[in-house]
Amino acid sequence: MRNRHKALFFDIDGTLLSEINGNVPDSAKEAIFQARKKGHLVFINTGRAYSLIGPIEELIEVDGYCCGCGTRVVAGDQILYSSVIPHEKGQRIKRIIAEHKLDGILEGTQGCYFRKETSWMPKVEKMKARMRDNGLVSSYGWDEDCYEFDKFCVFRDENSDMEGFSKALGEDFDIIDRGGDFYECVPAGFSKATGIKLVMKHYGIDLEDVYVFGDSTNDLSMFQFAKNCVLMGHHSVELEPYATFFTKNVEDDGVAYAMEELGLI
């Protein structure tokens, strides 16, 4: 007989964490506390690499993390899976980004990495400043080759060759259009859905007992995989065909509202 407790998987940005005020609503914190008290498992399922979950880790106690779109999966104190981009391939990626006039961030388990020089893209500088304020930027820059990373994100502008960039990466990476000229690049074969599968296998959870909460295009794989899909009020339209419950915005207590309506708390 399998455990009938549920496993809940939450995206961070735009789902648990407001992109307007940068806070996790108290209602969401309390709802997750009550869900775990009932015996449900709660996981963060994020595109962020493991080095970037510190701020959310301090705000909410959960049972584990699926990070970097499935490239690192942690259950309690146990690492279920971890994958990094091979060193030589990582060096080649940095050259490809530069050759096609893009800029962005390399995300790893130990840290995240920007170019040391000032970017010509204001969006990159804004992201760098925000992450530096939170202590999330490594002292190593792109010119140094003493680190590895799990995935990466790029911005483009009017001078960027996105088509050439995509061809140069080939079939080794999935490129997720996050909107606003921002693209998330994940090694092929990894996704938020693969992270869920590892957790299901580890705990012996059936698919009908899995609930996912999300809002953006990098949540698509888990919405296509799961049977119980909660879509936040502000969301990417690509997720709508797979949503089984439409909730409110994160700032309007959308997480708690959905969990109450679905009988999870």
N, C-alpha and C positions, 0 to 999 in steps of 0.2 A: 504494500500500500504506500503510495507516494504522499509526501507532505503536501497538504492542500493550501498551505500558506502561499501568498502571492510574492512575486518578485517585481519590484517597481524600478524603472530605469528613467532617470531624469537628465535631460540636457541642462546645461548651465545658463548660457547667455540667452536671454529672451524667454526663458522657461522658469528657472529658479531665481535667476539674477536679473533684475530690471536693467535694461540698457538705457533707461531714462535717468534713474537716480543711483544706479550702482549698488542697490541694496537687495537683500533677500527679505521678502515680507515676513513679519512675525507669524502670520497665519500659515505660511508654507513651512516654517521651522516647526511649529506646533503640530501641523498635520503629519509631517514626517516622523516626529517623535511618537505620536499616537500610533502610526502605522507600524513602527518597529515594536512598540509596546504590545501590539496585537500579534506579533510574531512574523509580520511580513518582512522580507528582505528589501533593503533600499540601496540602490546603486546609482552613482553618478555616471552618466554615459555621455562623454564629451569629446569634441574635436581637439580640445586642449591637450597638449602633452602633459606628462605627469609632473613636470617641473612647474607647471602653470596652475595647478589646482590649489596651491597653498591658501589663497584668500577664501575660497569656498570651504575648504577643509576646516578652517577655523570657525566657520559660521554654522555648519551643519554636521552632525555626527551620522555617518552612514555605515553600511556594511562592506562597501568596497567601491572600486573605481574601474571603469572602462575608459581608458585615456587614448588620445591620439587616434581617434576613429578605429579603435580595436587593436592598436599596435602594442598596448600594454594593459593587461587586465590583472587587477589585484582584488582578492577576496580576503577581508580581514588583514592578517599579517602575511598572507601567502600570495606570492606572485604566480598567477596561473599561466601567464604568457607575457613575453617581452620580445620585441623585434626592433632592430635598428637598421638603418640603411648602411650597407657596407661602405667602408671608409672611402675607397676609390670612387665609388658611385657618388658619394656625397660631394667629393671634390668636383666631379664632372657636373653635378647639378648646379653648383655655384657658378661654374663657367657658363652653363647654358642660360641661367638667369641673367647674367651680365651681358652675354652676347645678344640677347633679345630685348635688352633695355627694359627689364623689369626690376623690381626691388621688393624686399619683404623680410620675412622672419623664418629662421630655421628653428624647429622645435624639437627638443630632446628631453630625455629623462633627467639629465643633470642640469640643464639650463636651456635658455633660448638665446639666439644669437642674431645680432644685426651687424651691418657694416659699421665699422668704427667712424668712417667719414660721414658727414652730413648728407642725407639723402636729398635728391632733387625733387622727391615726391613728398609734399606736406603731410599726406596721410600716413606715410611710414614714420616720419618724425613725430607725429602726434601719438602714434601707437608706441613708439620707442620711449617717449617721455612718460606716458602713462604707466607703462610696464616698469620703467626704471624707478618711478616713484614708489612702486610696490615691491621693489627689490627683486624683480624677476629677470633682469637682463644680465647675462654673463659678462665677465670682463674680457672674454675672448671675442674677437671679431671674425669676419669671414675670411680674412687673409691668413688666419692661423689654422693649422690642420691637426690640432691635438684633441679633437673631440668628434663625436658622432651625433647624429640626430635621427629622429624617428619619422618625421614628416615636415612639411614646410608650407608656407603660404606666400603668395605674391600679390602685389598690386601692379596694375598697368596704367599707362597714360597714353596720350595721343601719339607718342613716339615708339611705343612698345609693339613688338611683333608677336602677338599672342598665338597666331596660327603657326608660326615657325617654332615657337616655344613648345607648343603641344606636340608637333611632329618630332622635335628633338628628344622630348621625354619618351616618346613612343608608347608602347603598351605596358610599360613598367609602372605607370602611375595613373590613378584616376584623378581628374581635375574637376573639382566641384565649384561651380559658379555661385558665390555667396552674394552677388549683387554689389553695386557700387565699385566696380572694377577690382574686386577682391576675389581671389581664387585660393581654394584650399587643395593641396596636392598630397594625396595619400597613396602609399604603395599599393599596387594592385593586389586584390585578394583580401584586403583589410577594410573593415567598415564597422559602424556601430552595431550592425547585426551580428558580425562574427564575434564581437565581445559578448553579446547577449548569449550566444550559443555556448560559449565556454562556461559562463556562469550557470546556465541551465544544466549542463553536463555535470559540473562540479557539485551542485546541490540536488540534482535529481528533480528538476522542476519541469512541469509540462508547459507546452506553449500556451495553452488556454489560461494559465495562471500568470502570464507575463503581461505587464502593463507598461507602456512607454509614453513619455510626456515630451513633446518637442514643439518647435516652431519654425525651423529653417531648413534649407535644402540639405545640409549635412545630416539631418535626421531622417532623410528619405529611406535609407536602407532599413532602419529599424521599424519605420512605419510600414514598409512593404513586407517585412518579416512577421511582425507581431499581429495578433488578432484583436488586441485591446489598445487602441491608439488615441491618446488624448492630445488634441491640437489646441494650442494657446490662441487667445483672441487675435493678437497681432501675429500673423504667420505668412509663410510663403505658400502661394496657391498650389504649388506642386504637391503639397502634402494632402490637400483636401480629399482627393479620391480614396485615400487610405484611412482617413480619420473615422473613428467610431464614436467619438465624443468631442464636441466643440465646447471649450470652456472660455473663461474670461481672460483678459490681459493679466500678466503677472502682477502688475501694480494694483489690480482690482481683485486680488486674492484668488486668482484663477486656479492655482494648484490646489488649495484647500477646498474650493468649491467643487472641483472635479472629484476629489477623493471622497468627499462627503456624499455627492450624488451617486457615485459608483459603489458605495458601501464599503470602501476600503478603510474607513475610520468611523 
